[in-house]
Protein backbone atom coordinates (compact mmCIF):
# COMPACT_ATOMS: atom_id res chain seq x y z
CA UNK A 1 0.00 0.00 0.00
CA UNK A 2 1.45 3.37 -0.96
CA UNK A 3 0.51 7.00 -1.45
CA UNK A 4 -0.68 6.53 -5.05
CA UNK A 5 -3.05 3.73 -4.08
CA UNK A 6 -5.02 5.89 -1.63
CA UNK A 7 -5.25 9.01 -3.79
CA UNK A 8 -8.27 7.79 -5.83
CA UNK A 9 -10.26 7.61 -2.60
CA UNK A 10 -10.35 11.42 -2.73
CA UNK A 11 -12.98 11.00 -5.47
CA UNK A 12 -15.17 9.08 -3.06
CA UNK A 13 -14.64 11.73 -0.37
CA UNK A 14 -16.25 14.45 -2.47
CA UNK A 15 -18.83 12.45 -4.43
CA UNK A 16 -22.32 13.25 -3.27
CA UNK A 17 -23.44 16.13 -1.02
CA UNK A 18 -19.90 17.53 -0.82
CA UNK A 19 -19.36 18.41 -4.48
CA UNK A 20 -23.06 19.24 -4.98
CA UNK A 21 -22.88 21.73 -2.10
CA UNK A 22 -19.73 23.23 -3.62
CA UNK A 23 -21.60 23.75 -6.90
CA UNK A 24 -24.56 25.39 -5.17
CA UNK A 25 -22.25 27.74 -3.28
CA UNK A 26 -20.36 28.67 -6.45
CA UNK A 27 -23.72 29.50 -8.06
CA UNK A 28 -24.87 31.69 -5.20
CA UNK A 29 -24.89 35.33 -4.20
CA UNK A 30 -21.60 35.16 -2.24
CA UNK A 31 -20.04 32.67 -4.63
CA UNK A 32 -16.32 33.33 -4.20
CA UNK A 33 -16.22 34.07 -0.48
CA UNK A 34 -18.63 31.26 0.43
CA UNK A 35 -16.85 28.73 -1.80
CA UNK A 36 -13.47 29.59 -0.32
CA UNK A 37 -14.85 29.33 3.21
CA UNK A 38 -16.39 25.96 2.31
CA UNK A 39 -13.04 24.60 1.14
CA UNK A 40 -11.30 25.96 4.26
CA UNK A 41 -13.87 24.28 6.50
CA UNK A 42 -13.38 21.00 4.65
CA UNK A 43 -9.61 21.39 5.01
CA UNK A 44 -9.96 21.83 8.76
CA UNK A 45 -12.08 18.68 8.96
CA UNK A 46 -9.50 16.73 6.96
CA UNK A 47 -6.67 17.97 9.17
CA UNK A 48 -8.49 16.90 12.33
CA UNK A 49 -9.89 13.61 11.02
CA UNK A 50 -6.86 12.28 9.18
CA UNK A 51 -4.49 13.40 11.95
CA UNK A 52 -6.59 11.76 14.66
CA UNK A 53 -6.93 8.42 12.89
CA UNK A 54 -3.27 8.33 11.88
CA UNK A 55 -2.17 8.83 15.49
CA UNK A 56 -4.61 6.12 16.63
CA UNK A 57 -3.49 3.53 14.10
CA UNK A 58 0.18 4.43 14.44
CA UNK A 59 -0.17 3.64 18.15
CA UNK A 60 -2.10 0.44 17.40
CA UNK A 61 0.59 -0.72 14.98
CA UNK A 62 3.34 -0.27 17.57
CA UNK A 63 1.27 -1.91 20.32
CA UNK A 64 0.50 -5.00 18.23
CA UNK A 65 3.98 -5.22 16.70
CA UNK A 66 5.60 -5.82 20.07
CA UNK A 67 4.01 -9.22 20.84
CA UNK A 68 3.06 -10.31 17.34
CA UNK A 69 5.64 -8.78 15.05
CA UNK A 70 5.23 -6.09 12.43
CA UNK A 71 3.51 -8.40 9.93
CA UNK A 72 0.83 -9.12 12.49
CA UNK A 73 0.22 -5.40 13.01
CA UNK A 74 -0.03 -4.75 9.28
CA UNK A 75 -2.48 -7.63 8.78
CA UNK A 76 -4.64 -6.36 11.65
CA UNK A 77 -4.91 -2.89 10.12
CA UNK A 78 -5.55 -4.37 6.68
CA UNK A 79 -8.47 -6.31 8.16
CA UNK A 80 -9.80 -3.11 9.71
CA UNK A 81 -9.63 -1.43 6.32
CA UNK A 82 -11.28 -4.42 4.63
CA UNK A 83 -14.24 -4.38 7.02
CA UNK A 84 -14.72 -0.63 6.59
CA UNK A 85 -14.59 -0.85 2.80
CA UNK A 86 -17.10 -3.71 2.68
CA UNK A 87 -19.44 -1.58 4.75
CA UNK A 88 -18.95 1.41 2.46
CA UNK A 89 -20.14 -0.41 -0.68
CA UNK A 90 -23.85 -0.62 0.31
CA UNK A 91 -23.68 2.77 2.07
CA UNK A 92 -22.54 4.59 -1.07
CA UNK A 93 -25.20 2.80 -3.11
CA UNK A 94 -27.92 3.74 -0.63
CA UNK A 95 -27.14 7.46 -0.73
CA UNK A 96 -27.13 7.73 -4.55
CA UNK A 97 -29.23 10.50 -6.11
CA UNK A 98 -30.25 11.85 -2.75
CA UNK A 99 -30.27 15.64 -2.46
CA UNK A 100 -31.31 17.04 0.95
CA UNK A 101 -33.82 19.88 0.78
CA UNK A 102 -31.51 22.34 2.54
CA UNK A 103 -29.11 22.36 -0.42
CA UNK A 104 -31.45 24.56 -2.44
CA UNK A 105 -30.90 27.35 0.11
CA UNK A 106 -27.12 27.33 -0.23
CA UNK A 107 -27.23 29.97 -2.97
CA UNK A 108 -27.91 32.49 -0.18
CA UNK A 109 -25.23 31.15 2.18
CA UNK A 110 -22.52 33.41 3.56
CA UNK A 111 -18.90 32.52 4.43
CA UNK A 112 -19.65 31.56 8.05
CA UNK A 113 -22.35 29.07 7.12
CA UNK A 114 -20.24 27.74 4.24
CA UNK A 115 -17.24 27.15 6.53
CA UNK A 116 -19.37 25.23 9.02
CA UNK A 117 -20.97 23.22 6.24
CA UNK A 118 -17.59 22.32 4.75
CA UNK A 119 -16.40 21.10 8.13
CA UNK A 120 -19.54 19.13 8.97
CA UNK A 121 -19.91 17.45 5.57
CA UNK A 122 -16.49 15.86 5.97
CA UNK A 123 -16.28 15.47 9.75
CA UNK A 124 -19.82 14.29 10.46
CA UNK A 125 -20.62 12.24 7.35
CA UNK A 126 -20.15 8.53 8.19
CA UNK A 127 -18.83 7.73 4.72
CA UNK A 128 -16.14 10.43 4.83
CA UNK A 129 -15.17 9.53 8.39
CA UNK A 130 -14.83 5.91 7.29
CA UNK A 131 -12.70 6.97 4.32
CA UNK A 132 -10.38 9.05 6.51
CA UNK A 133 -10.07 6.04 8.81
CA UNK A 134 -9.28 3.85 5.81
CA UNK A 135 -6.57 6.14 4.45
CA UNK A 136 -4.95 6.65 7.85
CA UNK A 137 -5.03 2.93 8.71
CA UNK A 138 -3.61 1.95 5.30
CA UNK A 139 -0.71 4.39 5.50
CA UNK A 140 0.06 3.82 9.18
CA UNK A 141 -0.17 0.06 8.80
CA UNK A 142 2.32 0.08 5.93
CA UNK A 143 4.90 2.34 7.61
CA UNK A 144 4.10 5.40 5.51
CA UNK A 145 5.02 8.73 7.13
CA UNK A 146 2.31 11.14 8.27
CA UNK A 147 3.03 13.61 5.48
CA UNK A 148 1.69 11.08 2.97
CA UNK A 149 -1.71 12.19 4.24
CA UNK A 150 -1.14 15.65 2.78
CA UNK A 151 -1.39 14.78 -0.96
CA UNK A 152 -4.65 12.94 -0.27
CA UNK A 153 -6.03 15.92 1.64
CA UNK A 154 -4.78 18.30 -1.05
CA UNK A 155 -6.43 16.36 -3.86
CA UNK A 156 -9.70 16.20 -1.92
CA UNK A 157 -9.67 19.98 -1.44
CA UNK A 158 -8.75 20.56 -5.08
CA UNK A 159 -11.77 18.54 -6.19
CA UNK A 160 -14.01 20.50 -3.85
CA UNK A 161 -12.54 23.75 -5.19
CA UNK A 162 -13.25 22.90 -8.84
CA UNK A 163 -16.55 24.88 -8.97
CA UNK A 164 -14.76 27.92 -7.51
CA UNK A 165 -11.85 27.50 -9.95
CA UNK A 166 -14.29 27.21 -12.86
CA UNK A 167 -16.02 30.38 -11.73
CA UNK A 168 -12.71 32.23 -11.40
CA UNK A 169 -11.29 31.08 -14.72
CA UNK A 170 -14.40 31.01 -16.92
CA UNK A 171 -16.53 33.75 -15.40
CA UNK A 172 -20.06 33.83 -16.83
CA UNK A 173 -19.52 30.68 -18.87
CA UNK A 174 -19.16 28.75 -15.64
CA UNK A 175 -22.68 29.79 -14.58
CA UNK A 176 -24.21 27.61 -17.30
CA UNK A 177 -21.71 24.79 -16.72
CA UNK A 178 -22.15 24.41 -12.97
CA UNK A 179 -25.74 23.08 -13.05
CA UNK A 180 -24.69 20.44 -15.58
CA UNK A 181 -21.81 19.39 -13.32
CA UNK A 182 -24.22 19.20 -10.39
CA UNK A 183 -26.71 17.08 -12.33
CA UNK A 184 -23.96 14.72 -13.50
CA UNK A 185 -22.65 14.32 -9.96
CA UNK A 186 -26.11 13.54 -8.65
CA UNK A 187 -26.67 10.72 -11.11
CA UNK A 188 -23.19 9.31 -11.80
CA UNK A 189 -20.83 10.13 -8.91
CA UNK A 190 -21.90 7.06 -6.93
CA UNK A 191 -20.80 4.79 -9.79
CA UNK A 192 -17.31 6.30 -9.73
CA UNK A 193 -17.23 5.94 -5.95
CA UNK A 194 -18.20 2.28 -6.05
CA UNK A 195 -15.58 1.54 -8.71
CA UNK A 196 -12.82 3.22 -6.69
CA UNK A 197 -13.84 1.42 -3.50
CA UNK A 198 -13.91 -1.96 -5.22
CA UNK A 199 -10.47 -1.41 -6.76
CA UNK A 200 -9.01 -0.42 -3.39
CA UNK A 201 -10.81 -3.35 -1.78
CA UNK A 202 -9.16 -5.71 -4.26
CA UNK A 203 -5.78 -4.19 -3.40
CA UNK A 204 -6.34 -4.81 0.31
CA UNK A 205 -7.41 -8.40 -0.32
CA UNK A 206 -4.31 -8.95 -2.43
CA UNK A 207 -2.09 -7.64 0.39
CA UNK A 208 -3.79 -9.92 2.90
CA UNK A 209 -3.39 -12.96 0.65
CA UNK A 210 0.28 -12.21 -0.02
CA UNK A 211 1.01 -11.77 3.69
CA UNK A 212 -0.83 -15.00 4.49
CA UNK A 213 1.29 -16.85 1.96
N, C-alpha and C positions, 0 to 999 in steps of 0.2 A: 504494500500500500504506500503510495507516495502522494506528493502534492498534486500532480496532474490528475490523479484518479478521483480526488474529491472535488475538484473545481466544477465539473458538470452539475454537482448538486446545488450550485448557486441558482441554476435555472428552476429547480424545484422550490427553492426558498422564496422566489418572487412570483411564481405562477399562482394565479388566483387573486384574492382580494388585494394583495400587495401591489402588483403592477396595475390592476384596475383602479385602485385608489390613486396611484401616481398619475394615471392618465386623467382622472377626474380633476385632480388638483391642478395639473398643467393646463386644463381647459377652463379654469375658473377665474374669478375676479382678481385674486392675488396670486396669479399663476407662478411667477418666479420666486417670490418670497416664500409662499406656502410649499412649493415643491422642494426648495432647498431645505426648509425646516423639516420636511418629511424625511428626506434622505439623512439629515443629521440625526433625527430621532431614531431611524433605523440603524444608523451606525453605532449609536450609543447602546442599543439593544444587542447588537452583534458583539460589541466589545465586552459587555457584561456576560452575555450568555456563553460565548465561545471561551472566554477567559475562565469562567467558573467551571465549566465542564472539563476543560483541559487540566486544570489544577486537580479536580476530583479524580480523573482517570490516570493522571500522572502519579498521584499518590497510590491509587489502587494497583497500578502496574508494579511499583516498587514494593508494596506490601505483599503481593502474591509472588513476586519473583524471588523473594527470600527463601520461603520453604519449597516452592515448586519449580524454581528456575524461570528464566526469562521466557522460554517457549510457552510455559504454562500461563504466564501473565498475558502474553499476546493472544493465545487461543481464547482465554476468558473474555477479553475485550472484543475479539472478533465475534464471539457468540452473542455478546450484548448488542453489537451492531446488527448482527443477523436478525435477532428478535425484533429490534426496532424497525428495521427495513420491512420485514414481513408484515408488521402492523401498519406501516405507512401505505402499503399497496391498496388495501380496501378503503383507507381513510381518504386518500387522494381521489379515488373514484367516487366516493360518496359526496364529496364537496364540489364536484364538477358543475359548471353552469349555475352556480348559486351566487346571486348578487344580493347582499343585504340591502334593505330599503334605505338605510342611512347614507349609502354611497351617493345617492342622487343629490344630497345636500352639500357634498364636498366642494362644489363649485363656489360656494360662499365662504369656505373655510379660510381662516387667517393662519399666520405662522405658528401661533401657540397651539392651536388645535391640531395642525398638521404635524408638529413635532411630537405631540403626545400620541397621535395616531400611528406615526412611523415607529415609535418605540413599542406600542402595544401590539401592533400587527406582527412584529417579529418576536417579542418577548412573551406574549400571552397566547399566541396561536400554538396549539399542540403540535401541529405538523412542523412548524419552524423550530420549536424547541427540540423536537425529536431529531431534526436534521442537524442542529448545532451539536447535540449530544453525539450523533453519529460521526460527524467530522472530527470532533475533539477526541472521541474514543479511538477512531481509526489512526489518527496521527500520533496520539500519545502511546497507543499500543504498539506502534511500529517505530518507536524511538525517533519520531520527527520532532524537531525543535518547535517551540511555541510560535515563532515568527512565521511558520508555514500556515498558520491560521490567517495571516494578513492578506495574502493573495485571494483566498476564498472570500473573505469579508469585502475586499476591494471589488471583486467581480460582482458580488451581490449588490453592492451599492451602485456600481456602474449600471447594472441592469435596471435598478429602480430609478436611476437618474436619466434614463433614455428619453422619457417624455419631456423632461426639462431641457435636455440637450437638443432635442428636435425643435422645441419651441425657440431656443436661442439661436440655432443655426438656420432654421427655415422660416422663422417668423410666421406670417399669415398662412403659408402653405401647410404648416404643421397643424393648424386648427382643423382643417378638413381631414388630415391623416390620423389624428389622435383617436377619433371615434372608431375608425376602422381597426386600429390596433387594439382598442378596448374590446371590440366585438370578436376579433380573432382570439384574443386571450381568453375570453369567456367560453368559447366553444372548443378551442384546441389545446390550450395550455396544459390541461390535465393529461392529454396523451403524451406530450413531451415529458412531463413529470414522471409518468409511469414508466416510460422507456428508460429514462435516466436511472430511476430507482432499480429497475430490473437488471440493468447492466452492472450497476454497483453491487447489487445483491449477488450476481454471478461471480464478481471479482472476490467478494468475501468468502463465498462457498469454495472457490478455487484455493484461496489461501488456507482455509481450514482443512481441505483435503490434502494439500501438499504438506502441511505441518503434521497431519495425522500419519502420513506415509513415512 
